[in-house]
Amino acid sequence: MRVWGPIIVFITFCSQLSAVVINVSDVPSLATAIQNENNGAGGDTIVLGAGTYTITSPIGTTDTSIALNLAKPMTLKSLGGASTVTINCNGVANGIQIKAGGTVIDGITVTNTKLGFGIGNNGQVITGIV
């Protein structure tokens, strides 16, 4: 008799140990973090320090109608809550395009966008958004 349940739980637990926290404090470091997540396996947490992040060119995509494109699962959150972090999307149609299930957005104010969010798959968690 084979017992797969404990093995699968152990593998899932170990795979989560490799996730890292990436602290960003400006648009270039945010762009690098998102692009690295999109080009890799994803699963990391990007923590935005206090401030306004004005997006002047698309991050994670070449589509100029999207400010931020989250193609792999990741967590994008503020260090101090939505009152401390603003993403100014500079008038684009979709502020944040979420393509991957398992993506979490928490504690961010999103401004200057026509549609706010574009959500492509199931399993996203969006909390504390203004």
C-alpha positions as CSV (number, residue, x, y, z in Angstrom):
1,M,0.0,0.0,0.0
2,R,1.4,3.4,-1.0
3,V,0.9,6.5,1.1
4,W,1.1,9.6,-1.1
5,G,-0.7,12.2,1.1
6,P,2.2,12.9,3.6
7,I,4.7,12.9,0.8
8,I,2.7,15.5,-1.2
9,V,2.2,17.7,1.9
10,F,5.9,17.5,2.6
11,I,6.8,18.4,-1.0
12,T,4.3,21.3,-1.0
13,F,5.7,22.6,2.4
14,C,9.3,22.4,1.2
15,S,8.5,24.2,-2.1
16,Q,7.1,27.1,-0.1
17,L,10.3,27.4,1.9
18,S,12.1,28.7,-1.2
19,A,9.8,31.8,-1.4
20,V,11.5,35.0,-0.6
21,V,10.5,38.5,0.5
22,I,11.7,41.3,-1.9
23,N,11.6,44.8,-0.5
24,V,11.2,47.6,-3.0
25,S,11.2,51.3,-2.6
26,D,11.0,52.8,-6.1
27,V,9.6,52.0,-9.6
28,P,12.8,50.5,-11.0
29,S,13.1,48.0,-8.1
30,L,9.4,47.2,-8.4
31,A,9.8,46.6,-12.2
32,T,12.8,44.3,-11.6
33,A,11.0,42.3,-9.0
34,I,7.9,41.8,-11.1
35,Q,9.9,41.0,-14.2
36,N,11.9,38.4,-12.2
37,E,8.8,36.8,-10.9
38,N,7.2,36.7,-14.3
39,N,10.3,35.1,-15.8
40,G,10.8,32.6,-13.0
41,A,8.6,30.3,-11.0
42,G,6.8,33.1,-9.1
43,G,5.6,32.6,-5.5
44,D,7.7,35.3,-3.8
45,T,6.4,38.3,-1.9
46,I,7.1,41.8,-3.1
47,V,6.8,44.4,-0.3
48,L,6.4,48.0,-1.3
49,G,7.8,50.7,1.0
50,A,5.8,53.8,1.7
51,G,5.4,56.2,-1.2
52,T,3.8,56.8,-4.6
53,Y,4.9,54.6,-7.5
54,T,4.1,56.4,-10.7
55,I,4.2,53.9,-13.6
56,T,5.4,55.6,-16.8
57,S,5.9,52.5,-18.9
58,P,4.4,49.0,-18.7
59,I,5.9,46.6,-16.1
60,G,5.9,42.9,-17.0
61,T,4.5,43.4,-20.4
62,T,4.8,45.4,-23.6
63,D,1.1,46.2,-23.7
64,T,0.8,49.9,-23.1
65,S,-2.8,49.6,-21.8
66,I,-1.5,47.8,-18.7
67,A,0.6,49.4,-15.9
68,L,1.5,46.2,-14.0
69,N,1.2,42.6,-15.5
70,L,1.4,39.8,-12.9
71,A,1.8,36.7,-15.0
72,K,3.0,34.3,-12.3
73,P,1.7,33.8,-8.8
74,M,3.1,36.4,-6.4
75,T,2.2,38.5,-3.4
76,L,2.3,42.3,-3.9
77,K,1.7,44.1,-0.7
78,S,2.5,47.3,1.2
79,L,4.7,47.6,4.2
80,G,2.2,49.8,6.1
81,G,-1.2,49.5,4.5
82,A,-3.1,51.2,1.7
83,S,-2.8,54.6,3.2
84,T,1.0,54.4,2.8
85,V,1.5,53.0,-0.7
86,T,0.0,54.4,-3.9
87,I,0.4,53.0,-7.4
88,N,-0.3,55.8,-9.9
89,C,-1.1,54.0,-13.1
90,N,-0.7,57.1,-15.2
91,G,-4.1,56.9,-17.0
92,V,-3.8,53.4,-18.5
93,A,-6.9,51.2,-19.0
94,N,-5.9,48.3,-16.7
95,G,-3.9,49.3,-13.7
96,I,-3.0,45.8,-12.6
97,Q,-3.5,42.7,-14.9
98,I,-3.5,39.5,-12.9
99,K,-3.1,36.4,-15.0
100,A,-2.0,33.8,-12.4
101,G,-4.1,32.0,-9.8
102,G,-2.5,32.3,-6.3
103,T,-1.7,36.0,-6.7
104,V,-2.3,38.2,-3.6
105,I,-2.6,42.0,-3.7
106,D,-2.8,43.5,-0.2
107,G,-2.8,47.0,1.2
108,I,-2.3,49.2,-1.9
109,T,-4.0,52.3,-3.2
110,V,-4.4,52.2,-7.0
111,T,-5.1,55.5,-8.7
112,N,-5.3,57.0,-12.2
113,T,-6.6,54.0,-14.1
114,K,-9.8,53.4,-16.1
115,L,-10.6,49.8,-15.1
116,G,-8.4,49.2,-12.1
117,F,-7.8,45.4,-12.3
118,G,-7.9,42.8,-15.0
119,I,-8.3,39.3,-13.6
120,G,-7.6,36.3,-15.8
121,N,-7.7,33.2,-13.6
122,N,-9.4,31.9,-10.4
123,G,-7.7,32.0,-7.1
124,Q,-6.6,35.6,-6.7
125,V,-6.9,37.4,-3.3
126,I,-7.3,41.2,-3.3
127,T,-7.6,42.8,0.1
128,G,-7.1,46.2,1.6
129,I,-7.2,48.0,-1.8
130,V,-8.4,51.6,-2.1
